[in-house]
Amino acid sequence: MAQLTQMELQDLRHLISNHQMMVSKLNTYAQQCQDQQVKQMFQQGAQSAQSNAQKLMTFL
């Protein structure tokens, strides 16, 4: 794999950070949610964001 430029590295770190923030927020929303279907939707979103963050970290 080719080396990343400084700008690409910065963008990648920003994307990972955003995904990690989404994980945190979606998990918080799920914990506060009373409706089971909505709670499950937030949990699935958090899992997806976590998976994406992990995939992006492989490029570092």
C-alpha distance matrix in Angstrom:
0.0 3.8 6.5 8.9 12.4 15.4 16.5 13.5 13.7 17.4 17.2 15.1 17.6 20.4 19.4 19.2 22.5 24.1 23.3 24.7 27.7 28.2 28.2 30.9 33.0 32.9 33.9 36.7 37.9 38.0 40.1 42.5 42.9 46.0 45.2 43.3 41.5 40.3 39.3 37.3 35.6 34.6 33.4 31.2 29.8 29.0 27.4 25.2 24.2 23.5 21.3 19.3 19.0 17.7 15.0 14.0 14.1 11.3 9.0 10.9
3.8 0.0 3.8 6.5 9.3 12.7 14.0 11.5 12.1 15.8 15.9 14.5 17.1 19.7 19.2 19.5 22.5 24.1 23.9 25.4 28.2 28.9 29.3 31.8 33.7 34.0 35.2 37.7 38.9 39.3 41.4 43.7 44.1 47.4 46.7 45.1 43.3 41.7 40.9 39.1 37.2 36.0 35.1 33.1 31.2 30.5 29.2 27.0 25.6 25.1 23.3 20.9 20.3 19.6 17.1 15.3 15.4 13.4 10.2 11.4
6.5 3.8 0.0 3.8 6.6 9.5 11.5 9.5 9.4 13.1 14.0 12.8 14.8 17.6 17.8 18.0 20.6 22.6 22.7 24.0 26.5 27.7 28.2 30.4 32.3 33.0 34.2 36.4 37.9 38.5 40.4 42.6 43.3 46.7 46.3 44.8 43.3 41.5 40.5 39.0 37.1 35.5 34.7 33.1 31.0 29.9 29.0 27.0 25.1 24.5 23.2 20.8 19.6 19.1 17.1 14.8 14.4 13.0 9.6 9.6
8.9 6.5 3.8 0.0 3.8 6.5 7.9 5.8 6.0 9.5 10.3 9.5 11.7 14.2 14.6 15.2 17.6 19.4 19.9 21.3 23.6 24.8 25.7 27.7 29.5 30.3 31.7 33.8 35.1 36.0 37.9 39.9 40.7 44.2 43.8 42.6 41.0 39.0 38.1 36.8 34.8 33.1 32.6 31.0 28.7 27.6 27.1 25.0 22.8 22.5 21.6 18.8 17.4 17.6 15.9 12.9 12.9 12.4 8.7 8.5
12.4 9.3 6.6 3.8 0.0 3.8 5.4 5.1 6.1 8.5 9.8 10.5 12.3 14.1 15.3 16.5 18.3 19.9 21.1 22.6 24.3 25.8 27.1 28.8 30.3 31.5 33.1 34.8 36.1 37.4 39.2 41.0 41.9 45.5 45.2 44.3 42.7 40.4 39.7 38.7 36.4 34.5 34.4 33.0 30.4 29.4 29.3 27.1 24.6 24.6 24.1 21.1 19.5 20.3 18.8 15.5 15.5 15.7 12.0 11.3
15.4 12.7 9.5 6.5 3.8 0.0 3.8 5.5 5.1 6.1 8.6 9.8 10.6 12.2 14.3 15.4 16.4 18.3 20.1 21.1 22.5 24.4 25.9 27.1 28.6 30.2 31.8 33.2 34.6 36.2 37.8 39.4 40.5 44.2 44.2 43.5 42.2 39.7 38.8 38.1 35.9 33.7 33.7 32.7 29.9 28.6 28.9 27.0 24.1 24.1 24.2 21.3 19.2 20.2 19.4 15.8 15.5 16.5 13.2 11.5
16.5 14.0 11.5 7.9 5.4 3.8 0.0 3.8 5.4 5.1 6.1 8.5 9.9 10.5 12.3 14.3 15.3 16.5 18.4 20.0 21.0 22.6 24.5 25.9 26.9 28.4 30.4 31.7 32.8 34.5 36.4 37.7 38.7 42.4 42.2 41.7 40.1 37.5 36.9 36.4 33.9 31.8 32.1 31.1 28.0 27.1 27.7 25.5 22.6 23.1 23.3 20.0 18.3 19.9 18.9 15.2 15.7 17.1 13.7 12.8
13.5 11.5 9.5 5.8 5.1 5.5 3.8 0.0 3.8 5.4 5.0 6.0 8.6 9.7 10.4 12.2 14.1 15.2 16.5 18.3 19.9 21.0 22.6 24.5 25.7 26.8 28.6 30.3 31.4 32.7 34.8 36.3 37.1 40.7 40.3 39.5 37.8 35.5 34.9 34.0 31.6 29.7 29.8 28.5 25.6 24.8 25.0 22.7 20.0 20.5 20.2 17.0 15.5 16.9 15.5 11.9 12.8 13.8 10.3 10.1
13.7 12.1 9.4 6.0 6.1 5.1 5.4 3.8 0.0 3.8 5.4 5.1 6.2 8.6 9.9 10.6 12.2 14.2 15.4 16.5 18.4 20.0 21.2 22.8 24.4 25.7 27.2 28.8 30.3 31.6 33.3 35.1 36.1 39.7 39.7 38.8 37.4 35.1 34.1 33.3 31.2 29.1 28.8 27.8 25.1 23.8 23.9 22.1 19.2 19.1 19.1 16.3 14.1 15.2 14.5 10.8 10.6 12.0 8.9 7.4
17.4 15.8 13.1 9.5 8.5 6.1 5.1 5.4 3.8 0.0 3.8 5.5 5.2 6.2 8.7 10.0 10.6 12.3 14.4 15.4 16.5 18.5 20.1 21.3 22.6 24.3 26.0 27.2 28.6 30.3 31.9 33.3 34.6 38.3 38.4 37.8 36.6 34.0 33.1 32.7 30.5 28.1 28.2 27.5 24.5 23.1 23.9 22.2 18.9 19.1 19.8 16.9 14.5 16.3 16.1 12.3 12.3 14.6 11.9 10.3
17.2 15.9 14.0 10.3 9.8 8.6 6.1 5.0 5.4 3.8 0.0 3.8 5.5 5.0 6.2 8.7 9.8 10.5 12.4 14.3 15.3 16.5 18.5 20.1 21.0 22.4 24.4 25.8 26.8 28.4 30.4 31.8 32.6 36.3 36.1 35.5 34.0 31.4 30.8 30.3 27.8 25.7 26.1 25.1 22.0 21.1 21.8 19.7 16.6 17.5 17.9 14.6 12.9 15.2 14.5 10.8 11.9 14.1 11.5 11.1
15.1 14.5 12.8 9.5 10.5 9.8 8.5 6.0 5.1 5.5 3.8 0.0 3.8 5.4 5.1 6.2 8.6 9.9 10.7 12.4 14.3 15.4 16.7 18.6 20.1 21.1 22.7 24.6 25.7 26.9 28.9 30.6 31.4 35.0 34.8 33.9 32.4 30.1 29.2 28.4 26.2 24.2 24.0 22.9 20.1 19.0 19.2 17.3 14.4 14.6 14.8 11.7 9.7 11.6 10.9 7.1 8.2 10.4 8.1 7.9
17.6 17.1 14.8 11.7 12.3 10.6 9.9 8.6 6.2 5.2 5.5 3.8 0.0 3.8 5.5 5.1 6.1 8.6 9.9 10.5 12.3 14.2 15.4 16.7 18.4 19.9 21.2 22.7 24.4 25.7 27.3 29.0 30.2 33.9 34.1 33.3 32.3 29.8 28.6 28.1 26.2 23.7 23.4 22.9 20.1 18.4 19.0 17.7 14.4 14.1 15.1 12.6 9.7 11.6 12.1 8.6 8.3 11.4 9.9 8.4
20.4 19.7 17.6 14.2 14.1 12.2 10.5 9.7 8.6 6.2 5.0 5.4 3.8 0.0 3.8 5.5 5.1 6.2 8.7 9.9 10.5 12.4 14.3 15.5 16.5 18.2 20.1 21.2 22.4 24.2 25.9 27.3 28.4 32.1 32.3 31.9 30.7 27.9 27.1 26.9 24.7 22.1 22.5 22.1 18.9 17.5 18.8 17.2 13.7 14.4 15.8 12.9 10.5 13.4 13.9 10.5 11.1 14.3 12.9 12.0
19.4 19.2 17.8 14.6 15.3 14.3 12.3 10.4 9.9 8.7 6.2 5.1 5.5 3.8 0.0 3.8 5.4 5.1 6.2 8.7 9.9 10.6 12.5 14.4 15.3 16.3 18.4 20.0 20.9 22.3 24.4 25.9 26.7 30.3 30.1 29.4 28.0 25.4 24.7 24.2 21.8 19.6 19.9 19.0 15.9 14.9 15.9 13.9 10.6 11.7 12.7 9.5 7.8 11.0 11.1 7.9 9.7 12.7 11.6 11.8
19.2 19.5 18.0 15.2 16.5 15.4 14.3 12.2 10.6 10.0 8.7 6.2 5.1 5.5 3.8 0.0 3.8 5.4 5.1 6.2 8.6 9.9 10.6 12.5 14.3 15.3 16.6 18.6 20.0 21.0 22.8 24.7 25.7 29.3 29.3 28.3 27.3 24.9 23.6 23.0 21.2 18.7 18.4 17.8 15.1 13.3 13.9 12.7 9.3 9.2 10.5 8.1 5.1 8.0 9.2 6.5 7.1 10.6 10.6 10.2
22.5 22.5 20.6 17.6 18.3 16.4 15.3 14.1 12.2 10.6 9.8 8.6 6.1 5.1 5.4 3.8 0.0 3.8 5.5 5.1 6.2 8.7 9.9 10.7 12.4 14.2 15.5 16.7 18.4 20.0 21.4 23.0 24.4 28.1 28.5 28.0 27.2 24.5 23.2 23.1 21.4 18.5 18.5 18.6 15.7 13.6 15.0 14.3 10.6 10.6 12.9 11.0 8.0 10.9 12.7 10.2 10.3 14.0 13.9 12.9
24.1 24.1 22.6 19.4 19.9 18.3 16.5 15.2 14.2 12.3 10.5 9.9 8.6 6.2 5.1 5.4 3.8 0.0 3.8 5.4 5.1 6.2 8.7 10.0 10.5 12.1 14.2 15.3 16.3 18.1 20.0 21.2 22.3 26.0 26.1 25.8 24.8 21.9 21.0 21.1 18.9 16.1 16.7 16.7 13.4 11.9 14.0 12.8 9.1 10.4 12.7 10.5 8.5 12.2 13.5 11.3 12.4 15.9 15.8 15.5
23.3 23.9 22.7 19.9 21.1 20.1 18.4 16.5 15.4 14.4 12.4 10.7 9.9 8.7 6.2 5.1 5.5 3.8 0.0 3.8 5.4 5.0 6.3 8.8 9.9 10.4 12.2 14.2 15.2 16.3 18.4 20.1 20.8 24.4 24.3 23.5 22.3 19.8 18.7 18.3 16.3 13.7 13.8 13.4 10.4 8.8 10.3 9.2 5.4 6.7 9.1 7.2 5.6 9.3 10.8 9.5 10.9 14.1 14.7 15.1
24.7 25.4 24.0 21.3 22.6 21.1 20.0 18.3 16.5 15.4 14.3 12.4 10.5 9.9 8.7 6.2 5.1 5.4 3.8 0.0 3.8 5.4 5.0 6.4 8.8 10.0 10.7 12.5 14.4 15.4 16.8 18.8 20.1 23.7 24.1 23.3 22.8 20.3 18.5 18.4 17.1 14.1 13.6 14.1 11.6 8.9 10.4 10.6 7.1 6.6 9.8 9.2 6.6 9.4 12.0 11.0 11.2 14.7 15.8 15.4
27.7 28.2 26.5 23.6 24.3 22.5 21.0 19.9 18.4 16.5 15.3 14.3 12.3 10.5 9.9 8.6 6.2 5.1 5.4 3.8 0.0 3.8 5.4 5.1 6.2 8.5 9.9 10.7 12.3 14.2 15.5 16.9 18.4 22.1 22.8 22.6 22.2 19.2 17.7 18.3 16.8 13.4 13.8 14.8 12.0 9.6 12.3 12.5 9.0 9.6 13.0 12.1 10.0 13.1 15.5 14.2 14.6 18.2 19.0 18.4
28.2 28.9 27.7 24.8 25.8 24.4 22.6 21.0 20.0 18.5 16.5 15.4 14.2 12.4 10.6 9.9 8.7 6.2 5.0 5.4 3.8 0.0 3.8 5.4 5.1 5.9 8.3 9.7 10.4 11.9 14.1 15.4 16.2 19.8 20.0 19.7 18.9 16.0 14.8 15.2 13.3 10.1 11.0 11.6 8.4 6.8 9.9 9.7 6.6 8.4 11.5 10.8 9.9 13.1 15.0 14.3 15.5 18.8 19.7 19.9
28.2 29.3 28.2 25.7 27.1 25.9 24.5 22.6 21.2 20.1 18.5 16.7 15.4 14.3 12.5 10.6 9.9 8.7 6.3 5.0 5.4 3.8 0.0 3.8 5.6 5.3 6.1 8.5 10.0 10.5 12.2 14.4 15.3 18.8 19.2 18.3 17.9 15.4 13.5 13.5 12.4 9.2 8.8 9.8 7.6 4.5 7.2 8.4 5.8 6.1 9.7 10.2 9.2 11.6 14.1 14.2 14.9 17.9 19.5 19.7
30.9 31.8 30.4 27.7 28.8 27.1 25.9 24.5 22.8 21.3 20.1 18.6 16.7 15.5 14.4 12.5 10.7 10.0 8.8 6.4 5.1 5.4 3.8 0.0 3.8 5.6 5.3 6.2 8.7 10.0 10.7 12.6 14.4 18.0 19.1 18.7 18.9 16.2 14.0 14.9 14.3 10.6 10.4 12.5 10.6 7.5 10.4 12.1 9.6 9.4 13.1 13.7 12.1 14.4 17.3 17.0 17.2 20.5 22.0 21.6
33.0 33.7 32.3 29.5 30.3 28.6 26.9 25.7 24.4 22.6 21.0 20.1 18.4 16.5 15.3 14.3 12.4 10.5 9.9 8.8 6.2 5.1 5.6 3.8 0.0 3.8 5.5 5.1 6.2 8.6 9.9 10.8 12.3 16.1 17.0 17.2 17.2 14.1 12.4 14.0 12.8 9.1 10.2 12.4 10.1 8.1 11.7 12.9 10.6 11.6 15.1 15.3 14.3 17.0 19.4 19.0 19.7 23.1 24.3 24.1
32.9 34.0 33.0 30.3 31.5 30.2 28.4 26.8 25.7 24.3 22.4 21.1 19.9 18.2 16.3 15.3 14.2 12.1 10.4 10.0 8.5 5.9 5.3 5.6 3.8 0.0 3.8 5.4 5.0 6.1 8.6 9.9 10.4 14.0 14.3 14.1 13.8 10.8 9.2 10.3 9.1 5.3 6.7 8.8 6.8 5.4 9.1 10.4 9.1 10.5 13.6 14.2 14.1 16.5 18.7 18.9 20.0 22.9 24.4 24.8
33.9 35.2 34.2 31.7 33.1 31.8 30.4 28.6 27.2 26.0 24.4 22.7 21.2 20.1 18.4 16.6 15.5 14.2 12.2 10.7 9.9 8.3 6.1 5.3 5.5 3.8 0.0 3.8 5.4 5.0 6.2 8.8 9.9 13.3 14.2 13.5 14.1 11.7 8.9 10.1 10.3 6.7 6.2 9.3 8.7 6.1 9.0 11.5 10.6 10.7 13.9 15.4 14.9 16.7 19.4 20.0 20.5 23.3 25.3 25.4
36.7 37.7 36.4 33.8 34.8 33.2 31.7 30.3 28.8 27.2 25.8 24.6 22.7 21.2 20.0 18.6 16.7 15.3 14.2 12.5 10.7 9.7 8.5 6.2 5.1 5.4 3.8 0.0 3.8 5.4 5.2 6.4 8.7 12.3 14.0 14.3 15.3 12.5 10.0 12.3 12.4 8.8 9.4 12.7 11.7 9.6 12.8 15.0 13.7 14.0 17.4 18.5 17.7 19.8 22.5 22.7 23.1 26.2 27.9 27.8
37.9 38.9 37.9 35.1 36.1 34.6 32.8 31.4 30.3 28.6 26.8 25.7 24.4 22.4 20.9 20.0 18.4 16.3 15.2 14.4 12.3 10.4 10.0 8.7 6.2 5.0 5.4 3.8 0.0 3.8 5.5 5.2 6.1 9.9 11.1 11.9 12.5 9.3 7.6 10.4 10.0 6.7 8.6 11.7 10.6 9.8 13.2 14.9 14.1 15.3 18.3 19.1 19.0 21.3 23.6 23.9 24.8 27.8 29.4 29.6
38.0 39.3 38.5 36.0 37.4 36.2 34.5 32.7 31.6 30.3 28.4 26.9 25.7 24.2 22.3 21.0 20.0 18.1 16.3 15.4 14.2 11.9 10.5 10.0 8.6 6.1 5.0 5.4 3.8 0.0 3.8 5.4 5.1 8.4 9.2 9.0 10.0 7.6 4.6 7.2 8.1 5.3 6.1 9.6 9.8 9.0 11.6 13.9 13.9 14.7 17.4 18.9 19.1 20.9 23.2 24.1 25.0 27.6 29.6 30.0
40.1 41.4 40.4 37.9 39.2 37.8 36.4 34.8 33.3 31.9 30.4 28.9 27.3 25.9 24.4 22.8 21.4 20.0 18.4 16.8 15.5 14.1 12.2 10.7 9.9 8.6 6.2 5.2 5.5 3.8 0.0 3.8 5.6 8.3 10.5 10.4 12.5 10.6 7.4 10.1 11.7 9.1 9.0 12.7 13.1 11.7 14.0 16.8 16.6 16.7 19.6 21.3 21.1 22.6 25.3 26.2 26.6 29.3 31.4 31.5
42.5 43.7 42.6 39.9 41.0 39.4 37.7 36.3 35.1 33.3 31.8 30.6 29.0 27.3 25.9 24.7 23.0 21.2 20.1 18.8 16.9 15.4 14.4 12.6 10.8 9.9 8.8 6.4 5.2 5.4 3.8 0.0 3.8 6.6 9.4 10.8 12.8 10.4 8.2 11.8 12.8 10.4 11.5 15.0 14.9 14.0 16.8 19.2 18.7 19.4 22.4 23.7 23.5 25.4 28.0 28.5 29.2 32.1 33.9 34.0
42.9 44.1 43.3 40.7 41.9 40.5 38.7 37.1 36.1 34.6 32.6 31.4 30.2 28.4 26.7 25.7 24.4 22.3 20.8 20.1 18.4 16.2 15.3 14.4 12.3 10.4 9.9 8.7 6.1 5.1 5.6 3.8 0.0 3.8 5.8 7.5 9.3 7.0 5.5 9.3 10.3 8.9 10.5 13.6 13.9 13.9 16.5 18.5 18.7 19.8 22.3 23.7 24.1 26.0 28.1 29.0 30.0 32.7 34.5 35.0
46.0 47.4 46.7 44.2 45.5 44.2 42.4 40.7 39.7 38.3 36.3 35.0 33.9 32.1 30.3 29.3 28.1 26.0 24.4 23.7 22.1 19.8 18.8 18.0 16.1 14.0 13.3 12.3 9.9 8.4 8.3 6.6 3.8 0.0 3.8 6.2 9.0 8.0 7.1 10.4 12.1 11.7 12.9 15.8 16.7 17.0 19.1 21.2 21.9 22.9 25.2 26.7 27.4 29.1 31.2 32.2 33.3 35.8 37.8 38.4
45.2 46.7 46.3 43.8 45.2 44.2 42.2 40.3 39.7 38.4 36.1 34.8 34.1 32.3 30.1 29.3 28.5 26.1 24.3 24.1 22.8 20.0 19.2 19.1 17.0 14.3 14.2 14.0 11.1 9.2 10.5 9.4 5.8 3.8 0.0 3.8 5.6 5.5 6.0 8.6 10.0 10.8 12.3 14.3 15.5 16.6 18.4 20.1 21.2 22.6 24.4 25.9 27.0 28.7 30.4 31.7 33.1 35.4 37.3 38.3
43.3 45.1 44.8 42.6 44.3 43.5 41.7 39.5 38.8 37.8 35.5 33.9 33.3 31.9 29.4 28.3 28.0 25.8 23.5 23.3 22.6 19.7 18.3 18.7 17.2 14.1 13.5 14.3 11.9 9.0 10.4 10.8 7.5 6.2 3.8 0.0 3.8 5.5 4.9 6.0 8.5 9.9 10.3 12.1 14.1 15.1 16.3 18.1 19.8 20.8 22.3 24.2 25.5 26.8 28.4 30.1 31.4 33.4 35.6 36.7
41.5 43.3 43.3 41.0 42.7 42.2 40.1 37.8 37.4 36.6 34.0 32.4 32.3 30.7 28.0 27.3 27.2 24.8 22.3 22.8 22.2 18.9 17.9 18.9 17.2 13.8 14.1 15.3 12.5 10.0 12.5 12.8 9.3 9.0 5.6 3.8 0.0 3.8 5.4 5.1 6.3 8.8 9.9 10.6 12.4 14.3 15.3 16.5 18.4 20.0 21.1 22.6 24.4 25.8 27.0 28.6 30.4 32.2 34.2 35.6
40.3 41.7 41.5 39.0 40.4 39.7 37.5 35.5 35.1 34.0 31.4 30.1 29.8 27.9 25.4 24.9 24.5 21.9 19.8 20.3 19.2 16.0 15.4 16.2 14.1 10.8 11.7 12.5 9.3 7.6 10.6 10.4 7.0 8.0 5.5 5.5 3.8 0.0 3.8 5.4 5.0 6.3 8.6 9.9 10.6 12.4 14.3 15.3 16.5 18.4 20.0 21.1 22.6 24.5 25.8 27.0 28.7 30.9 32.6 33.9
39.3 40.9 40.5 38.1 39.7 38.8 36.9 34.9 34.1 33.1 30.8 29.2 28.6 27.1 24.7 23.6 23.2 21.0 18.7 18.5 17.7 14.8 13.5 14.0 12.4 9.2 8.9 10.0 7.6 4.6 7.4 8.2 5.5 7.1 6.0 4.9 5.4 3.8 0.0 3.8 5.4 5.2 6.2 8.7 9.9 10.7 12.4 14.3 15.4 16.6 18.5 20.1 21.1 22.7 24.5 25.8 27.1 29.4 31.4 32.3
37.3 39.1 39.0 36.8 38.7 38.1 36.4 34.0 33.3 32.7 30.3 28.4 28.1 26.9 24.2 23.0 23.1 21.1 18.3 18.4 18.3 15.2 13.5 14.9 14.0 10.3 10.1 12.3 10.4 7.2 10.1 11.8 9.3 10.4 8.6 6.0 5.1 5.4 3.8 0.0 3.8 5.4 5.0 6.1 8.5 9.8 10.4 12.2 14.1 15.2 16.4 18.2 19.8 21.0 22.5 24.2 25.7 27.5 29.7 31.0
35.6 37.2 37.1 34.8 36.4 35.9 33.9 31.6 31.2 30.5 27.8 26.2 26.2 24.7 21.8 21.2 21.4 18.9 16.3 17.1 16.8 13.3 12.4 14.3 12.8 9.1 10.3 12.4 10.0 8.1 11.7 12.8 10.3 12.1 10.0 8.5 6.3 5.0 5.4 3.8 0.0 3.8 5.5 5.2 6.2 8.7 10.0 10.6 12.3 14.3 15.4 16.5 18.3 20.1 21.1 22.5 24.4 26.4 28.1 29.6
34.6 36.0 35.5 33.1 34.5 33.7 31.8 29.7 29.1 28.1 25.7 24.2 23.7 22.1 19.6 18.7 18.5 16.1 13.7 14.1 13.4 10.1 9.2 10.6 9.1 5.3 6.7 8.8 6.7 5.3 9.1 10.4 8.9 11.7 10.8 9.9 8.8 6.3 5.2 5.4 3.8 0.0 3.8 5.5 5.0 6.2 8.7 9.8 10.5 12.3 14.2 15.3 16.4 18.4 20.0 21.0 22.5 24.9 26.6 27.6
33.4 35.1 34.7 32.6 34.4 33.7 32.1 29.8 28.8 28.2 26.1 24.0 23.4 22.5 19.9 18.4 18.5 16.7 13.8 13.6 13.8 11.0 8.8 10.4 10.2 6.7 6.2 9.4 8.6 6.1 9.0 11.5 10.5 12.9 12.3 10.3 9.9 8.6 6.2 5.0 5.5 3.8 0.0 3.8 5.4 5.1 6.2 8.6 9.9 10.5 12.3 14.2 15.3 16.6 18.4 20.0 21.1 23.2 25.4 26.4
31.2 33.1 33.1 31.0 33.0 32.7 31.1 28.5 27.8 27.5 25.1 22.9 22.9 22.1 19.0 17.8 18.6 16.7 13.4 14.1 14.8 11.6 9.8 12.5 12.4 8.8 9.3 12.7 11.7 9.6 12.7 15.0 13.6 15.8 14.3 12.1 10.6 9.9 8.7 6.1 5.2 5.5 3.8 0.0 3.8 5.4 5.0 6.1 8.6 9.8 10.5 12.3 14.2 15.4 16.5 18.3 20.0 21.7 23.8 25.3
29.8 31.2 31.0 28.7 30.4 29.9 28.0 25.6 25.1 24.5 22.0 20.1 20.1 18.9 15.9 15.1 15.7 13.4 10.4 11.6 12.0 8.4 7.6 10.6 10.1 6.8 8.7 11.7 10.6 9.8 13.1 14.9 13.9 16.7 15.5 14.1 12.4 10.6 9.9 8.5 6.2 5.0 5.4 3.8 0.0 3.8 5.4 5.1 6.1 8.6 9.8 10.5 12.2 14.3 15.3 16.4 18.4 20.5 22.1 23.5
29.0 30.5 29.9 27.6 29.4 28.6 27.1 24.8 23.8 23.1 21.1 19.0 18.4 17.5 14.9 13.3 13.6 11.9 8.8 8.9 9.6 6.8 4.5 7.5 8.1 5.4 6.1 9.6 9.8 9.0 11.7 14.0 13.9 17.0 16.6 15.1 14.3 12.4 10.7 9.8 8.7 6.2 5.1 5.4 3.8 0.0 3.8 5.4 5.1 6.1 8.6 9.8 10.5 12.3 14.2 15.3 16.5 18.9 20.8 21.7
27.4 29.2 29.0 27.1 29.3 28.9 27.7 25.0 23.9 23.9 21.8 19.2 19.0 18.8 15.9 13.9 15.0 14.0 10.3 10.4 12.3 9.9 7.2 10.4 11.7 9.1 9.0 12.8 13.2 11.6 14.0 16.8 16.5 19.1 18.4 16.3 15.3 14.3 12.4 10.4 10.0 8.7 6.2 5.0 5.4 3.8 0.0 3.8 5.5 5.1 6.1 8.6 9.9 10.6 12.3 14.2 15.4 17.2 19.5 20.8
25.2 27.0 27.0 25.0 27.1 27.0 25.5 22.7 22.1 22.2 19.7 17.3 17.7 17.2 13.9 12.7 14.3 12.8 9.2 10.6 12.5 9.7 8.4 12.1 12.9 10.4 11.5 15.0 14.9 13.9 16.8 19.2 18.5 21.2 20.1 18.1 16.5 15.3 14.3 12.2 10.6 9.8 8.6 6.1 5.1 5.4 3.8 0.0 3.8 5.4 5.1 6.2 8.6 9.9 10.6 12.3 14.3 15.9 17.8 19.5
24.2 25.6 25.1 22.8 24.6 24.1 22.6 20.0 19.2 18.9 16.6 14.4 14.4 13.7 10.6 9.3 10.6 9.1 5.4 7.1 9.0 6.6 5.8 9.6 10.6 9.1 10.6 13.7 14.1 13.9 16.6 18.7 18.7 21.9 21.2 19.8 18.4 16.5 15.4 14.1 12.3 10.5 9.9 8.6 6.1 5.1 5.5 3.8 0.0 3.8 5.4 5.1 6.1 8.6 9.9 10.5 12.3 14.7 16.1 17.4
23.5 25.1 24.5 22.5 24.6 24.1 23.1 20.5 19.1 19.1 17.5 14.6 14.1 14.4 11.7 9.2 10.6 10.4 6.7 6.6 9.6 8.4 6.1 9.4 11.6 10.5 10.7 14.0 15.3 14.7 16.7 19.4 19.8 22.9 22.6 20.8 20.0 18.4 16.6 15.2 14.3 12.3 10.5 9.8 8.6 6.1 5.1 5.4 3.8 0.0 3.8 5.4 5.1 6.2 8.6 9.9 10.6 12.9 15.1 15.9
21.3 23.3 23.2 21.6 24.1 24.2 23.3 20.2 19.1 19.8 17.9 14.8 15.1 15.8 12.7 10.5 12.9 12.7 9.1 9.8 13.0 11.5 9.7 13.1 15.1 13.6 13.9 17.4 18.3 17.4 19.6 22.4 22.3 25.2 24.4 22.3 21.1 20.0 18.5 16.4 15.4 14.2 12.3 10.5 9.8 8.6 6.1 5.1 5.4 3.8 0.0 3.8 5.5 5.2 6.2 8.7 10.0 11.2 13.6 15.3
19.3 20.9 20.8 18.8 21.1 21.3 20.0 17.0 16.3 16.9 14.6 11.7 12.6 12.9 9.5 8.1 11.0 10.5 7.2 9.2 12.1 10.8 10.2 13.7 15.3 14.2 15.4 18.5 19.1 18.9 21.3 23.7 23.7 26.7 25.9 24.2 22.6 21.1 20.1 18.2 16.5 15.3 14.2 12.3 10.5 9.8 8.6 6.2 5.1 5.4 3.8 0.0 3.8 5.4 5.0 6.2 8.6 10.2 11.6 13.5
19.0 20.3 19.6 17.4 19.5 19.2 18.3 15.5 14.1 14.5 12.9 9.7 9.7 10.5 7.8 5.1 8.0 8.5 5.6 6.6 10.0 9.9 9.2 12.1 14.3 14.1 14.9 17.7 19.0 19.1 21.1 23.5 24.1 27.4 27.0 25.5 24.4 22.6 21.1 19.8 18.3 16.4 15.3 14.2 12.2 10.5 9.9 8.6 6.1 5.1 5.5 3.8 0.0 3.8 5.4 5.1 6.2 9.0 10.4 11.3
17.7 19.6 19.1 17.6 20.3 20.2 19.9 16.9 15.2 16.3 15.2 11.6 11.6 13.4 11.0 8.0 10.9 12.2 9.3 9.4 13.1 13.1 11.6 14.4 17.0 16.5 16.7 19.8 21.3 20.9 22.6 25.4 26.0 29.1 28.7 26.8 25.8 24.5 22.7 21.0 20.1 18.4 16.6 15.4 14.3 12.3 10.6 9.9 8.6 6.2 5.2 5.4 3.8 0.0 3.8 5.4 5.1 6.8 9.5 10.4
15.0 17.1 17.1 15.9 18.8 19.4 18.9 15.5 14.5 16.1 14.5 10.9 12.1 13.9 11.1 9.2 12.7 13.5 10.8 12.0 15.5 15.0 14.1 17.3 19.4 18.7 19.4 22.5 23.6 23.2 25.3 28.0 28.1 31.2 30.4 28.4 27.0 25.8 24.5 22.5 21.1 20.0 18.4 16.5 15.3 14.2 12.3 10.6 9.9 8.6 6.2 5.0 5.4 3.8 0.0 3.8 5.4 5.5 7.6 9.9
14.0 15.3 14.8 12.9 15.5 15.8 15.2 11.9 10.8 12.3 10.8 7.1 8.6 10.5 7.9 6.5 10.2 11.3 9.5 11.0 14.2 14.3 14.2 17.0 19.0 18.9 20.0 22.7 23.9 24.1 26.2 28.5 29.0 32.2 31.7 30.1 28.6 27.0 25.8 24.2 22.5 21.0 20.0 18.3 16.4 15.3 14.2 12.3 10.5 9.9 8.7 6.2 5.1 5.4 3.8 0.0 3.8 5.4 5.7 7.6
14.1 15.4 14.4 12.9 15.5 15.5 15.7 12.8 10.6 12.3 11.9 8.2 8.3 11.1 9.7 7.1 10.3 12.4 10.9 11.2 14.6 15.5 14.9 17.2 19.7 20.0 20.5 23.1 24.8 25.0 26.6 29.2 30.0 33.3 33.1 31.4 30.4 28.7 27.1 25.7 24.4 22.5 21.1 20.0 18.4 16.5 15.4 14.3 12.3 10.6 10.0 8.6 6.2 5.1 5.4 3.8 0.0 3.8 5.3 5.4
11.3 13.4 13.0 12.4 15.7 16.5 17.1 13.8 12.0 14.6 14.1 10.4 11.4 14.3 12.7 10.6 14.0 15.9 14.1 14.7 18.2 18.8 17.9 20.5 23.1 22.9 23.3 26.2 27.8 27.6 29.3 32.1 32.7 35.8 35.4 33.4 32.2 30.9 29.4 27.5 26.4 24.9 23.2 21.7 20.5 18.9 17.2 15.9 14.7 12.9 11.2 10.2 9.0 6.8 5.5 5.4 3.8 0.0 3.8 5.5
9.0 10.2 9.6 8.7 12.0 13.2 13.7 10.3 8.9 11.9 11.5 8.1 9.9 12.9 11.6 10.6 13.9 15.8 14.7 15.8 19.0 19.7 19.5 22.0 24.3 24.4 25.3 27.9 29.4 29.6 31.4 33.9 34.5 37.8 37.3 35.6 34.2 32.6 31.4 29.7 28.1 26.6 25.4 23.8 22.1 20.8 19.5 17.8 16.1 15.1 13.6 11.6 10.4 9.5 7.6 5.7 5.3 3.8 0.0 3.8
10.9 11.4 9.6 8.5 11.3 11.5 12.8 10.1 7.4 10.3 11.1 7.9 8.4 12.0 11.8 10.2 12.9 15.5 15.1 15.4 18.4 19.9 19.7 21.6 24.1 24.8 25.4 27.8 29.6 30.0 31.5 34.0 35.0 38.4 38.3 36.7 35.6 33.9 32.3 31.0 29.6 27.6 26.4 25.3 23.5 21.7 20.8 19.5 17.4 15.9 15.3 13.5 11.3 10.4 9.9 7.6 5.4 5.5 3.8 0.0
